[in-house]
Amino acid sequence: MEAGCMKKTATHVTKNEKEKEKESAADCFRSPAMSQLSPTSVLAPPAAAVVLSPCAACKILRRRCLDKCVLAPYFPPTNPHRFAIAHRVFGASNIIKLLQEIPEFRRADAVSSIVYEANARLRDPVYGCAGTICQLQKQVSELQAELAKTQAEVVNLQCRYSNILTLARVQMEQLPLQNICENLTFLDDNATLDRVWT
């Protein structure tokens, strides 16, 4: 009888652990913070190839993480949200197929792109990254127009400044001539006065 009770409690504990894992995996999808993350906030460098615990992908998929797990280097157990986002949009089998088709040295970049696109799809289900790209291109064109307008204003101000300098030089050149002429007439008046007194 005691062995039967022990067996029931052991299966009960195992079921509770499995339910907790399911809830944590489901929380990854329901987490409000996940939708508020920017595409770059979920991008992290791949972890080392040594796997001490199951990778995030195997945890969420509730399977045993093998030594040759394709997903382990790119989805470390410390960052389950990264895989949860990619899995929600693309699916684990599609991610695995994609990673197996490309060379190993490009896989880290591919995973970063997958996670970025998945996060963009969660924020904007219709356009995804294309919507972000269009928005950025619009900002670039607006900033280019503003830059061209500012450069035109700078050129206009430079022309005004050069015109003012030219006018100032002309006036400075005319002023000394007038002063010299006035001084000459003053000298002529003094010369006539000297003659009168002598």
C-alpha positions as CSV (number, residue, x, y, z in Angstrom):
1,M,0.0,0.0,0.0
2,E,2.8,2.4,0.9
3,A,4.6,1.7,-2.4
4,G,1.4,2.6,-4.2
5,C,1.1,5.9,-2.4
6,M,4.7,6.6,-3.0
7,K,4.2,5.9,-6.7
8,K,1.2,8.2,-6.8
9,T,3.0,11.1,-5.1
10,A,6.0,10.6,-7.4
11,T,3.8,10.8,-10.5
12,H,1.9,13.7,-8.9
13,V,5.1,15.6,-8.4
14,T,6.2,14.8,-11.9
15,K,2.9,16.1,-13.2
16,N,3.2,19.3,-11.2
17,E,6.7,19.9,-12.6
18,K,5.4,19.3,-16.1
19,E,2.6,21.7,-15.5
20,K,5.0,24.3,-14.2
21,E,7.1,23.9,-17.3
22,K,4.0,24.3,-19.5
23,E,3.0,27.4,-17.6
24,S,6.5,29.0,-17.9
25,A,6.5,28.2,-21.6
26,A,3.0,29.7,-22.0
27,D,4.1,32.7,-19.9
28,C,6.8,33.3,-22.4
29,F,4.1,33.8,-25.0
30,R,1.8,35.8,-22.8
31,S,4.4,38.0,-21.2
32,P,3.5,41.7,-21.7
33,A,7.1,42.6,-21.5
34,M,7.9,40.5,-24.6
35,S,5.7,42.7,-26.9
36,Q,7.3,45.8,-25.4
37,L,10.8,44.7,-26.2
38,S,12.6,46.4,-29.1
39,P,13.9,44.1,-31.8
40,T,17.5,44.7,-30.7
41,S,16.8,44.0,-27.0
42,V,16.2,40.3,-27.6
43,L,19.3,39.9,-29.7
44,A,22.1,38.4,-27.6
45,P,25.4,36.8,-28.6
46,P,25.3,33.0,-28.8
47,A,26.3,31.2,-25.7
48,A,29.2,28.8,-25.5
49,A,28.8,25.4,-27.1
50,V,29.0,23.7,-23.7
51,V,25.4,23.0,-22.5
52,L,25.1,22.4,-18.8
53,S,21.3,22.5,-18.8
54,P,18.8,22.1,-21.6
55,C,18.8,25.1,-24.0
56,A,15.8,27.4,-24.0
57,A,14.5,25.8,-27.1
58,C,14.5,22.3,-25.6
59,K,13.0,23.6,-22.4
60,I,10.1,25.3,-24.2
61,L,9.6,22.3,-26.5
62,R,9.8,20.0,-23.5
63,R,12.3,17.6,-25.0
64,R,15.8,16.3,-24.1
65,C,18.6,18.5,-25.1
66,L,21.3,16.5,-26.9
67,D,25.0,17.3,-27.2
68,K,24.5,18.0,-30.9
69,C,21.4,20.2,-30.5
70,V,21.4,22.7,-33.4
71,L,19.6,25.3,-31.3
72,A,21.7,25.1,-28.1
73,P,24.5,27.6,-29.1
74,Y,22.0,30.2,-30.2
75,F,19.3,29.9,-27.6
76,P,20.9,29.8,-24.2
77,P,18.9,28.6,-21.2
78,T,19.3,32.1,-19.6
79,N,17.2,33.8,-22.3
80,P,14.1,31.8,-23.0
81,H,12.2,34.8,-24.5
82,R,14.5,34.8,-27.5
83,F,13.4,31.4,-28.6
84,A,9.8,31.9,-27.5
85,I,9.5,34.8,-29.9
86,A,11.1,33.0,-32.8
87,H,9.1,29.8,-32.2
88,R,5.8,31.7,-32.0
89,V,6.3,33.3,-35.4
90,F,8.3,30.7,-37.4
91,G,8.0,27.4,-35.5
92,A,10.8,25.3,-34.2
93,S,11.0,22.9,-37.2
94,N,11.4,25.7,-39.7
95,I,14.1,27.3,-37.6
96,I,16.0,24.0,-37.3
97,K,15.6,23.4,-41.1
98,L,16.9,26.9,-41.8
99,L,19.9,26.5,-39.5
100,Q,20.8,23.1,-41.0
101,E,20.8,24.5,-44.6
102,I,23.3,27.3,-43.9
103,P,27.0,27.1,-43.0
104,E,27.8,27.1,-39.4
105,F,29.7,30.5,-39.4
106,R,26.5,32.2,-40.6
107,R,24.1,30.7,-38.2
108,A,24.5,33.3,-35.5
109,D,23.6,36.1,-37.9
110,A,20.7,34.0,-39.2
111,V,19.4,33.5,-35.7
112,S,19.7,37.2,-34.9
113,S,17.8,38.0,-38.1
114,I,15.1,35.4,-37.3
115,V,14.6,36.8,-33.8
116,Y,14.6,40.4,-35.1
117,E,12.0,39.6,-37.8
118,A,9.9,37.6,-35.3
119,N,9.9,40.5,-32.8
120,A,9.0,42.9,-35.6
121,R,6.1,40.6,-36.7
122,L,4.8,40.5,-33.1
123,R,4.8,44.3,-33.0
124,D,3.4,44.8,-36.6
125,P,1.8,41.5,-37.8
126,V,1.1,42.9,-41.3
127,Y,4.3,44.5,-42.3
128,G,6.9,43.3,-39.9
129,C,10.4,44.4,-40.7
130,A,9.2,46.0,-44.0
131,G,7.1,48.4,-42.0
132,T,10.1,49.4,-39.9
133,I,12.2,49.8,-43.1
134,C,9.6,52.0,-44.7
135,Q,9.2,54.1,-41.6
136,L,13.0,54.6,-41.4
137,Q,13.2,55.4,-45.1
138,K,10.5,58.1,-44.7
139,Q,12.5,59.6,-41.7
140,V,15.6,59.6,-43.8
141,S,13.9,61.4,-46.7
142,E,12.4,64.0,-44.3
143,L,15.8,64.5,-42.7
144,Q,17.5,64.9,-46.1
145,A,14.9,67.5,-47.1
146,E,15.5,69.4,-43.8
147,L,19.2,69.1,-44.3
148,A,18.9,70.6,-47.8
149,K,16.8,73.4,-46.5
150,T,19.3,74.2,-43.7
151,Q,22.2,74.1,-46.2
152,A,20.3,76.6,-48.5
153,E,19.9,78.9,-45.5
154,V,23.6,78.6,-44.7
155,V,24.5,79.5,-48.2
156,N,22.0,82.4,-48.1
157,L,23.5,83.7,-44.9
158,Q,27.1,83.3,-46.3
159,C,26.1,85.5,-49.3
160,R,24.6,88.1,-47.0
161,Y,27.7,88.1,-44.9
162,S,30.0,88.5,-47.9
163,N,27.8,91.3,-49.2
164,I,28.0,93.1,-45.9
165,L,31.7,92.7,-45.8
166,T,32.0,94.1,-49.4
167,L,29.9,97.1,-48.5
168,A,31.9,97.7,-45.3
169,R,35.2,97.6,-47.3
170,V,33.9,100.0,-49.9
171,Q,32.8,102.4,-47.1
172,M,36.1,102.1,-45.4
173,E,37.9,102.8,-48.6
174,Q,35.8,106.0,-49.2
175,L,36.1,107.3,-45.6
176,P,39.9,107.7,-45.7
177,L,39.7,109.6,-49.0
178,Q,37.1,112.0,-47.5
179,N,39.3,112.5,-44.4
180,I,42.4,113.2,-46.5
181,C,40.5,115.7,-48.6
182,E,39.2,117.4,-45.4
183,N,42.7,117.5,-44.0
184,L,44.1,119.0,-47.2
185,T,41.5,121.8,-47.2
186,F,42.3,122.4,-43.5
187,L,46.0,122.7,-44.3
188,D,45.3,125.1,-47.2
189,D,43.2,127.3,-44.8
190,N,46.1,127.4,-42.3
191,A,48.6,128.3,-45.0
192,T,46.5,131.3,-46.1
193,L,46.2,132.4,-42.4
194,D,50.0,132.2,-42.0
195,R,50.5,134.4,-45.0
196,V,48.0,136.9,-43.6
197,W,49.8,137.1,-40.3
198,T,53.2,137.5,-41.8
